[in-house]
């Protein structure tokens, strides 16, 4: 198999001893078809066992191995070494606190995800004996794209609004709220709107569009957020212009 | 207890970090030209209301090299701004017919066609044809 010498500058931070991060240079022989995660694994196994990073599935499904690779938010298991020339710079996802080396703290995202209630809230709960909540293929297709999110947080690392205004609920959480709002079986939109149509919700988005450009699952969070803006604006007009608030 | 490292985002230079942020800033900057042109139209109305001499002086000022340069810049900015807006419509306004979504290019394209049609109407009303 064809091999190549790969050079990486990897961000290092030890919370017990460091006050700032620094870059450590590694040179490692890799196979031509390897991805960045493979190179990190080889470094950890053969050169430096102290290097820390998260990963799990190695197949772009679990969303654990998000990193900045040459300044771009990427899944390291989905980023081929052969696509890069020269030294590859590997950093933790931007906009998140660094716990150690390439490991970031996802707590803020998880908290926001919980707030938007990303689960079905049935319009009328019914006992199991009454059977399933039925849905047509067209109703499924309406929201299917937004179900593909793997919670990898690359969109948050790409979103300058989130970096500048950390209270912003952000692309993935709002897209998931939109996914359930679009679901014909769901009746929880009013509860979610309180969060996603607020000032810290969709109105913090200025449509940079970076979230959709980096999304490895092609969810198109930027599209979801613009759709939420339009729906929320229609809500406002109904509330203020129609008799009875349009209810 | 070890302390996580917080990396601050540079508040005035963040957009230099990636070309896509520069493209975004370019789109936002074009709105300044669109706004400036609206102010120019207000001045036009004001000079028109002030009488014939005032309006003719305004028309002379429009023919100055600086004014022509501004108009060319404002036109380029408005075209770029409009294109980014129309291209965004397919994301913001998906249309589902039956099971399938209408092609995004069709949605954006319809906006371009409407834009061209309205421009022709305005040029017609202005007596160009």
Interface residues (C-beta under 8 A of the other chain):
Chain A: X13 X15 X16 X18 X20 X21 X71 X72 X94 X95 X97 X98 X99 X100 X105 X137 X138 X141 X142 X160 X163 X164 X206 X207 X208 X209 X210 X212 X213 X220 X222 X223 X226 X227 X229 X230
Chain B: X2 X3 X4 X5 X6 X7 X9 X11 X14 X15 X17 X18 X20 X21 X24 X28 X88 X91 X92 X93 X94 X96 X98 X99 X100 X101
